Amino acid sequence: MSDYTEPVVDLALAREHGLTDAEYARIVEILGRTPSFPELGIFSVMWSEHCSYKSSKKYLKTLPTQGACVLHGPGENAGVVDIGGGLAAVFKIESHNHPSFIAPVQGAATGVGGILRDVFTMGARPVANLDSLRLGPLDQPLHQYLLAGVVEGVGSYGNAVGVATVGGETQFHACYAGNILVNAFNLGIIETDKIFLARASGVGNPVMYVGSKTGRDGIHGASLLASAEFDAESEAKLPTVQVGDPFTEKCLIEACLELMATDAVVGIQDMGAAGLTCSSFEMASLSGTGIALDLDAVPQRETGMIPYELLLSESQERMLLVAQAGREEEVAEIFRRWDLDVAVVGRVTDDGRMRIQWKGETVVDIPVDPVAKSSPELDRPVARPADLGERQKLDLASVAPEEDFEAALCELLGSPNLGSKAWIYRQYDQLVQGDTVIRPGGDAALIRVRGRDGEPTAKGLAMSVDCNPRWCWLDPHVGAMAAVAEAARNVACTGARPLALTNCLNFGSPERPEIMWEFAEATRGISEAAVALETPVVSGNVSFYNETSGRAIYPTPTIAVVGLLESWEHHAVSHFSQPGLSIVLLGESREELGGSEWLAQRRGLEAGLPPVVDLAHEKRLHGLLAAGVARGLIRSAHDVSDGGLAVAFAECAFTGPARVGATVRLPGTIRPDALLFGESTGRVVATTSDAKALIELARESGVPAECIGETGGERLSVGPIEGEPWLDVEVVSLYERWRDAIPRRLGES
């Protein structure tokens, strides 16, 4: 017996743990008694928004998760899609928002570490990272500090582990001033017959703890940090931010993959959010079994830790696995050789209960399913925001037309949102493992795939992460559709066929009906787009409570799409590769300025409806791009998105190894500023040496196409078919403006 004395558990303490009165009453009903202190902690984390998805389950069930290539969808640590040749891609995106605001370096670093574990837990070797970052205005010292810290965290962890960060996105907006977003994506490669799942099966099999020792860092990171909004006391939550060690993670990756090459392991799970609690309950729940745990066997780096702390700690670089009975020493030898802690901490049982002992006492005895599989599901009220109609009002006739197109283009290119992100991605190792084909800075990243023998195959995987939060704020249904469409279009611009997507749904408090309405509308948009584009949702994450003192972020459903190229050597780049090529515009320009960067920056308005999204056209465009690249017709393809055609032309001209100008003449009767800076969806600027053949292929594909110019020279000249050009400027001057967008605001240019 120990001299440990638990706090008195009552309704007041349950409320402090984020549980509602009804939830506490339900806990007492399930147990038939008052919970112990560690039991209360278990319910609080497992029923938290971050772990249970209790407010979002209703809507997540409506997402399409099946497809010809899908091997494992949501419910596992990461999604798995078949890419042929006995290989599969494993990928997922997750958030680490609140920790990154409080401690930007460690918050971002442990976000990367967590998503890596989600992927290699499946048996895959992690090969590529993407990051999606959103911060407040860069002229604020706080967000200069946060940007520097987050980038350091992402880079230092990925670089040290040896996983290339090959792409991403970064945006700045006042809505993130009190709540930044740090979303991390990882992709790994696995053989299809060697996929591991989070299962605790086989009564009597040992439950083993491997990795780092357990400390007090990260306690209640899931329930009280990630599942509550920020307020004036948020900085006091620093102790709930985990501390990561990428070198230990690298050893853990190699040890786990070595173990998985044997048949000694039955199931394995990352100790991520809610640590030992979540991993043990989820494994048991998925298998219909129970687990008996002995907390005295848990490796500890701090003295005097009590059951509550051992169960809720979110210390990093830890895994829980179930091994074959009798092979404990074989497993232990592998992890000891990698200088990692390893211990048998329990056994699989057949009673469906979690029984946990500490110092000879039973401190937890609760049924598994009500905590995990059958956790609460809420049907929260929804209400359309009262001011949505006002947001969507925009009379273009009342918006003053642009008078200085060159100044407008320079201002857009020089803004942190549209300017170069090289200051960020140059701090990331983009080439480690030697398989990066297209590095950061283009529409999508592209890597080559290694096969069973570790040798490169012909296959390539393209990936992109996208979202336009302003569009989602103006119309979350259309904005979310557009996010899926753009991520898929970016992947298709390489010539790849989009396969599937993962999402990170960042929203404000679900306790507010207007936030739940935004969430419902966004998931409806994602679902419609995923069905139409045949890109099922195979994994994801929901991050609620992204707000401070009642001010929510714009709805930000971040979408990452992965696509397959059968031959990575036959791909298109996003920049003009040489002079003398014809420029062909694929898709149609409409008079759409609602929600555009031009309208926000040049007229100070965030208003109107987002551009129309034609999903059938997008699907036809994917087919055209794949065929055009495969046949060698398309030399480059660049998605037209933020900033419109003018920004797209400039990016094509100066983002390659050499600056290549262009002369462009645009047909159309819409107002020139809408033609140049409108953000109509479904458009791609392509170059070809045979415009006639490409246009004919486009016609056969049902995609509008028109030759609009030619590459060459040192200037970018854009104008109407007849008359003086609207723009005629040296490419180098545009490049310099774009290049210095972030350094200039950090005082480094």
C-alpha angles and dihedrals in degrees: 000000000000133000090234113134119200123218114255108269114220140136092281092056090045090055090051086057092056096256120137123232090253092050092051090050089051091052091053089049093050093049098035087225144049110293121246117246094261090045090054089051091051093052092045094056098037093048093043118114091249095056105027102038085214095160096041104039092090092058099036089060089065094060117104108248104165130083143142092269098040115111097165127008134182116337096058127083090266139355121266126206129183114242097178133252092074091298134115138191117231117198147156142163124218139175132243097173109140096040090051092054092051098040108009100187098046094034093056094039094053090046088060092044092052095051091048090055091049088059103041090044085071090057096260127131108235110236109163140030132197126188131204113197130181124181141162124270112315093224088072114091091220092060093044086056093045093048092051092047097046093048090048090051095048093045099042094051098042093042094050094046091049101241117133119237098215105173149338144145137263128195135177125209138150091243088071095050092105099029122032124197123228112179119177127199129191133183127195137181124234140170109252094233093053103059115138124207134200099259134145099196134147114063109246095022114137121254108217132197116212136176130033128004120265119256136168096268119117098019107162092002089135101040106033103023105034094033101052136060123252123260139165090292097054096106088062087068093074092113089063092063113097124232116228133207112197094189091058088046091055090053090047091053093051094044093049093048090048090051092047090057086069127061093238096101123078101180140347137197136184117243094229126136109015090010119216091006098058096040095050097043094046094049092049094044093051090052100041090238139113133235133218110207132190111204092194087071094057111109107244132193096191130057127239097023113167127213093261090057096042092052098044102037114120095199108161135246096036131131135185118213140175114222133192111272112259094026098083094114093050089054093044093051092058094052095043089053088057089049093247130138116255130177141159102242101170152338136254113253134192100227101084092236135116108228115182127186131196125180091348095308129108104238098168129034112159138136114263104220101057088054097047123008095027098038116144121294116200130203098203122193117266127205131173108245109263093226097047093101090055092049091053096050113108127152106192090196088067094049111094110241119244113268101181111043095176092053090047093052092047091050093050094046090047094053119101091239096056100023127095118296092199091113085065105039096042086071089060126080101240099175108043112132087028099248103107111120101168114030128203117299101061133085094273138002119245129201132178118238125237119215137218093293094048092250120127117265127204091256124104132192122212122197137181137175121209148163136152104210094186090060090048090052090051094044117354093192095055093034092056092046088051092051091056091044094050096047090049092045091051090053091046090053088071089055093257125136110238109239111177144331142230123204139205108199109203115188143146127260115327088210088076113079093216091056091051089050089054090049093049092049093046094051089048089054093047091049094051093047094045091052094046095046094040092236106133121201107251102171142353152141138244120218114188130172094052095154141095125222091343097312110118129203118247109274104274114188098178113204128199118190127193122203136185130233113191088207116028091193089067101064137125125236124217098234133072102270100195143350122269098046123129116244114222123188112215114201133017134287117224131188094264120142099147112124093003128147089235092056092047097045103034100034103023092235130132099184147109133056121307117249118282116268115215104193095183089055091048091054092050089048091055090055092048093050093048092049094043094051094043091053093047092244096117114061096173135007126188126184116233107226135124110028095016130235097332092057091043092054091049092049091050089052101051112021096079128081089270129035110244120184128208145204113223131181116189125205120211145100100232121108111286096239090055090048093050102034106019114114103219109170129235097046130129130182105219132180126209142166090224111046094171093056093046093049090049090051089049091051090052089049093050094245122133110239136174135175105239105171151318137271122242145089131056098277137072110225118182125173148128124293089260128025137029119332118258090217131029111159139143112264091222092060091051090047094052091050091050095043095055099045096109101025090052091058092046091051092246104110 
